[in-house]
Amino acid sequence: MGESEQTRQVWVIGHKNPDTDAICAAITYANLKNKTGNGSIKYVPKRCGDLNGETSYVLERFGVEVPEYVGNVGAQVKDSDFRHTAGVDGSMSLKSAWELMKKIKVVALPVLDDDGLLEGMIVHGDLARTYMDVIDNRELSRARTPYSNIIDTIEGVLITGDRNACFDKGKVVVAAGNHSTMREYINEGDLVILGNVEERQMVALSCKPSCMIVTAESFLPPEVIEEAMAIDCVVITTAFDSFTVARLINQSIPIEYFMTKGPLITFFEDDYIDDITETLAKVRHRSFPVINDQHQYVGMFSRRHLLEMHQKQIILVDHNEFSQAVDGIENAEVLEIIDHHRIGGHQTNLPVFFRNQPLGCSNTIIYHMYKECGVEIEPHIAGLMLSAILSDTLMFKSPTCTPVDIEAGKELAKYCGVDYEKHAMAMFEAGSDFGDKTSKEILFTDFKIFSQSEVNFGVSQVSVVSQNQIDTLSPGISECLEAAMNEKGIDMVFVMLTNVIEQKSDILCAGKNAAQVLSGGFGENVLTGDNTATLEGVVSRKKQMVPSLSVGIQQL
């Protein structure tokens, strides 16, 4: 279904491996856009990663639903204006199929069963084959052709018999010989085509055919009708002559007899265009059936629809580097960016609204936008904003924290009636409860990739509330680092095990020159081992860790 048939949506989404700020910013900014918009667009918060324990606690604490997961924002089949042609029944005649194709200007028709499932396809080529190939005179019965198809095809009138029955045995015969020879080639069960001579009609009926078509006639003598009824013969009259009827008769065959039954190449509505382009290039069909997740037919997709794609429209929050963004972002239309991090090197195709401020949290920016727009901040929205600020600024203790963040946080605490210190400790404890998570899962909980001087490096931050947690987690995480670099395709990896109470971080690293980069950025005295370091007072990835690592990389 194209966007013209439904409410247009814009997705608001944070970065991969989202933290509390990324998730809360998606929710709070989508809420602001919906309150200040004109209703023609629905802004929907999304996420592109699993929630950590801290964020899960925050959403539950303020009774807010978890945003829906989105793994890729690239263009999908459903984002095109693919043609929603109706399916047809397999009993439709070839003639009716041809007329329908001409009427709706298509070259293929999907054949469906009673449940809307795709049974086959009938295309122009199939119809051409029925005209050009030699079809023997038993094809009509082998196809179990309904008499209703025959009547419609030759514009006939049913005189006797059941129009819903089928011609399912015998051959098609044109009775063109003399009376004596007719009995030699008309057998019981045949379909006989003949003219409006009563004597010849009676001779044909004496052979007990299944069906008799009388051409160039609209009236039959009563005795002919009585004889036909006595032997259960279907009688049809038509104004067409015998030659025309003989030429048209095979067009009454149901399309299911000639259709392509499989294996059929189909696309799901949710298939990504990038995943089907190879098929489109290799298979020279003009169109392909589209099915939904219940495997029911919904329409036809062709190559020309690639030129009519509707890109998903996205607002990025809490990041602006595409390396941290949801997959497929390069194929989406970015409308806005709300962020408090450094500006990356990626460019957009069109101008965007970009609000980037050197503050400790994206939600601090969003808080001020609520104020600027004069929008009331509801208690649960205030709770989300406060939680994000407390998380990103480590309860106002991070070097990234500014007076603006502190003012916003304390004001929001009043809106939602929360003791921010108690709330922050509850959040940190929830975030440091790793439960049954594996070392790999902990490593990737809050993991971001950066680039500097053609070096790609990852930085993970794991927040804990005691040194004992650091000592427990370190061995398992260290064993995952080499595999993490291979999985992410990066040159170095650094893990910050940040003690939010003592305001320091123990560092684990891996990769060629990783330890050299650490000592270059922070000084040789920080190294406590070949690939470990202790950084007193370093708790911010954005303001302390990444800038210093960038300096160290530049010194290589």
Buried (B, 14 or more C-beta within 10 A) or exposed (E): EEBEEEEEEBBBBBBBBBBBBBBBBBBBBBBBBBBEEEEEBBBBBBBBBBBBBBBBBBBEBBEBEBBEEBEBBBBBBBBBBBBEBEBBBBBBBBBBBBEBBEEEEBBBBBBBBEEBEBBBBBBBEBBEEBEEEEBEBEBBBBBBBBBBBBBBBBEBBBBBBEBEBBBBBBBBBBBBBEEEEBEEBBBEBBBBBBBBEEEBBBBBBEBBBBBBBBBBBEEBEEEBBEBBEEBEBBBBBBEBEBEBBBEBBBBBBBBBBBBBEEEBBBBBBEBBBEBBEEEBEEEEBEBBBBBBEEEBBBBBBBBEBBEEBBBBBBBBBBBBBBBBBBBBBEBBBBBBBBBBBBEBEEEBEEEBEBBBBEBBBBBBBBBBBBEEEEBEBBBBBBBBBBBBBBBBBBBBBBBBBBEBBBEBBEBBBEBBEBEBEEBBBBBBEBBBEBEEBEBBBBBBBBBBBBBBEEBBBBBBBBBBBEBEBBEEBBEEBBEBBEEBBEEBEBBBBBBBBBBBBBBBBBBBBBBEBBBBBBBBBBEEEBBEEEBBBBBEEBBBBBBBBBBBBBBBBEEE
